[in-house]
Amino acid sequence: MTGAMSNVAADEAAALARAHPLTLFGFDALVTGAARLRPGRVAVTDVRSGDEIDHAELDRRIDAFRLRLRDFDFQPGERVVLACAPNADTLVALTGLVAAGLEPVLAPLGLASDALARGARAASAAALIAPASVAGVSFERWLFGVAAQAPSIRLIGALGPGAIDGAVDFRSGAPTAARAPAGRDRALQSKKATIGILDRSGEPRFIEQGALLAHGLRLVAKARVSGAAPLVSLVSPASVAGLVAGPLASLLSGAPLHFVSPFDASAFLAHLDAIGPARLVAPRRILPTLDDAGLLTNGALLSCIAIARPEDDAEFERRPSTCPIIDIASDGAPQAAAPRREAVAAA
């Protein structure tokens, strides 16, 4: 995409951020608003664990996470690195950190320890939170190895499954010393509160929540995401595109978000059969595999939001019967439109 086209996309996003009232609020306000509007509707499902959370329960878990953070001596605005698995626990932790007035710095779960430590140092992170394990693989040595290289980190937290010796237990239902006051004191964050995202080298990028919400609204309109069909994500919210196309698109549209992680092809196919036509968020590199399985042409998918990395291969060749494919880049850079393909900038 040319510099002129990139500037147009940026101008459109800025105009939307100014014009749309939702961009005046942060993630916490978005979740709380959804809990009031549709408390009993499913918000997020972890397909492999079977955990199905409605909007009221999601809001409750976020508030419990926020209260858990009050047990520790965090100062407003301090940064916390959050290693992101594609699951509900990540969404709870991300929004809970925002609700507590802290600044999340999102990192891919598989990021090399030296890169993650570099990012934690650059952000002067006060804490590091991650899953205790994924698919039976423990992250204990990885977490403590990173913390040893980042002197600013004074707390290590584990989201489960299971626990890690020496790490704070942030699982749902973990004991909390702080008690909620008589009135709700949860401070809803403004659009100016930022979220950090680490690239693959550990370099942090900080983005205002209002800008992320504006891009989410733009993507929802372009991809026609709505509450009428589930949004199935195979992608971690640790990139701009993964965050916008998954959790934000779900919250903005009312579409229930389904995380399939760890990925298993049989479980994925069975889940698509069970829920009916869905919209998929997936890495662009697996489009040929999805096509070979017939998923792009058999009606199982209403559309596919394809997230590309800079090193991905050349353009995927779609057929006339292929479902709509919307391209965004993992780092938020605009993607050029190809023939018979829709494109949208994530940031």
N, C-alpha and C positions, 0 to 999 in steps of 0.2 A: 504494500500500500504506500502511496506517495506521501510526502510530508503534508501536502495540502489536504489530502483525504483524512489523514490522521488528525489534523487540526480540526477538521469538520466534525469528526466523531467526538473529539474532546469538547468542542463547543456545544454539541447536542447534549452531551452528558451534563455539562455545567448548567445549561438551560433547564434541563429536567430537574436537576438538584434544586434550582431556585424556584421552580414552578410547582413541584408536587409536594403536598403537605407531609407525606410520609417520610421524606428525606430530612425533615426537621428533627427527627427522633433517632435514637440509637436502637441497637438490637434488643435491649431489655424491654423497651417500650413496645416493640413489635410483638414480642412473645406475650407480654402481659395483655396487650390488646386482643391477640388471638384467643387467649384464655377466656377473656370476657365475652367475645363474640361467639365462639364455638367450643365451649369447655369440654363437651363430651365427644367431639370428633377426634379421630386418630390424627396425631401430629407427625409421629415418627415411629417407624418399625425397624427393629434389627432382625433381619430375615433369619440369620443363622441361629440366634439365641431365642427367637420367638418373642422377644420383649416388644410389646405394643403399648405405646404411651399416648394418651390423649392430651389435648392442649392444657387442660387444668393440671394434670399430673406433671407435664413438662414444666409448667410454671412453678409448681410446688418443688420439684427437684432442683430447679435453678435457685430458688430462694434458699433451700437447704444448703446448697453448695456455697452460696454467698455467706450464710451464717457460719458455715464451717471455716471460711476464710477469716472470720472475725476472731477466731481462736489464736491468731498469729499477729505479729506486730508489723503488718503492712502499712505503708504510708500511701495516701491517695496518689494515683498516677504511677506507682511503681510498676515495673514490667515483669511479666511472668511468661516464660517460654512454655508453650503447650504443644507437645508432640501429638499430632492429629491422626488418629485412626478414623476410618469412615464408619462411625457408629453414633448412637444417641449419647453416649457418655461424653464424647468430644463436644457435641452441641451444648450439653448441660454445662460443661466446664467453661467453654468459651463465653457463653452468655452470663454465667455466674461471675466470671472475672470482670466482665463489663459492668454488671450490676453492682459489684463491690467497689467500683471506681478505680479498678486496676487496668493496665493496658496489656492485653494478650499479644504475644508474639508467636505466630503459628509456624510450626515446622513440620515437614514431612516425617512420617514415622521412621522411614528407612534412611534418613539423612546420616551421612558418615559422622562419627562422633567428633572428629576434629572440626568439621564444618559447623556442627551444632554448637560446639564450645566457642567457636569463633563468633557465631551469631549471638550467643548469650553474653559474651564479653562486649561486643559492639553495642548491644542493647542495655548493658549494665543490669541484666536480669536479676531479680531478687529470688526467683524460684524457678523450678523446672518441674512440670507435671506431665505425666505420660501414662499410658496403660501399663499395668504390671506385666501383662503378657498378651500375646495374640497367637491364636491357634496353638497354644501350649508352649510357645517360645517365650522365655522370661526376658524382660528388659532390665533386670536388676544391674548387671555389670555395665550395660550401656549407660544407664542413668547416672550411676556413681562415677563412671569414667568421665562423662561429660562434666559433671559437677566439680570434679577434681581439677579440671582445666579452666574453670570459670570462677574466680574468687568471689564475685559478687553474689553467687547463689548461696543462700543460707537455708533453703528449704527444698526438699525433694518430695514430690507427691505422686501417689499411684492411684489410678482410677479403677483398677481391677481389670480382668477377673483375678481373684486372689489378692494377696498382699505381698509387700516387700519389706523385709526387716530393715528398719532404719528410715523408712519412708512414711510420710503422713498418709493415712488411709482416707482417700476422698471418695470412696464408693458410696452409693446411695445407702442411707441407713447407718453410716459410720457415726460414732458418738460425737456430739457437738457440745462444747462447754458453754458457748454463748446461747442465750435464749432470745427468742423474738420479743421485741417490746410490745406493749399493748397496741400501739398503732403501727401500721406498716411504714417502715422507714427506708424502704428500698428506693434509692435515688436513681431515677431514670436518666440515662446518660444522653447528652445532646449529640447532634451530628458531628460536632467538632472533635469528639473523642475519637482517637485513632486506634487502628489495629495494625500490628506489625506482621509481616510475612517474610520468612527467610527463603532466599533462593537456594539453589543446590550447592552453592559455594559457601553459604552461611551469611550472605550479605542481607541485612534487613532493609525492608521497604515499608514505610508507614503511610497508611491511607485513612482518610477520614471516613467514619461510618456513613455519613451522609452521601459521600461519593459512591461507596459500595452499594448503598440502597438505590441510588439513581441508576447505576448499571444493572442492578437486579430488576428494577422496573422495566428498563429497556429490553432486557433479555426475555422477561415474562411476556411482554407484548410481541416481540419478534418470534418467539417459539410457541406462542399461543398456549402457554402453561395456564391451567385452571384447575379448580377443585374437582372438576368432573373426572379426572384421570390421575392415577398415582404417578409420582415422580420417583423413578428408581435410579439410585446413584451407585456407581462402582468406583467413585473417586473420593479421595480424602478432601476435606475442606481446608487443606493447608496451602492452597494456591488461591489467587484472586478468582480464577475461573471456577475452581472447585467449591469455593465458598459462595460465590454468586449463583452458580447454576444449581447447587444443591440446597443448603439450608435457607438461603435468602429467597430463592425462587419459590420454595415451598411456603415459607411464612407469608410472602407477599401475595401469593395466588390462592392460598388455602388448599393446595394439592398436598395430600399426605406423602411424606418422604420415606422411602424404603431404602435402607442401606443393606447391601449384600457384601458382607465382609466377615471373615476371609472368603474370598471368591471360590465358589465351587460350581462348575458348569452345570451339573445335574440339578443342584439346588436352585440355581438361577433360572433354568428353563422351567422347572416345576413351579417356581414362584410366579413367573410370567403367565403360565397357564392358569394359575389359581386366581390371579387378580384381574385378568382381562387386559385389554389394550392399555399400554402405559407409555409414558415418555421416559427415555433413558438418558442418563448422563454418564458418559464413558470416555476413556482415553481414545483419541483418534486412531492410534496405532492398531486397535483391535477391530476397526471397521471391516477389514477383509474377513476376519474370523466370524463376525456377526453375519456378514453377507453369506458366507459359506453355509452357515447354519440356517439360512433362510429368514432370519429375524428382521431383516431390513425390507422384506418384500411380502411377508405372509400375514401382515395385519397385526402382529403381536405388539408392534411399536407404532405409536402415532407419530413420533418424531424422535430424533437422536441429537442431543447436544454433544458435539464431539470436541474434546479438549486436546489441543495439539501442543507438543513440545517442539522447541526449535530444531531438534535433530530428527524429527519424524520424516518418514519417506514422502515421496511425491504424492500428488493429488490422488485421492481414492476415486476410482471410476464408478460412478453410480449409473444404474439403469433407469428407464422411465418409470418402472414400478417401485423404485426405492422410496422409502418414506422420507419426508423432509429431514435434511441434515443441516444443523446450525453450527458453524465453526466459531470457536473462541480459543485463544491461546492461554496456556497455563499461567504465563506471567502477566496476563492482562493486555498484551499488545493486540491491536486490531488484526484481523485476518482478511486477506483479499478475497473477494467473492469470485468463485469459479463458476463456469457455466452450469446451469441447472442446480445450483447450490445456494443456500442462503448463508449470509455471514453476519456476525455481530461482534462488536468490540466488548470485552468484559471490563475494560478499564481504559 
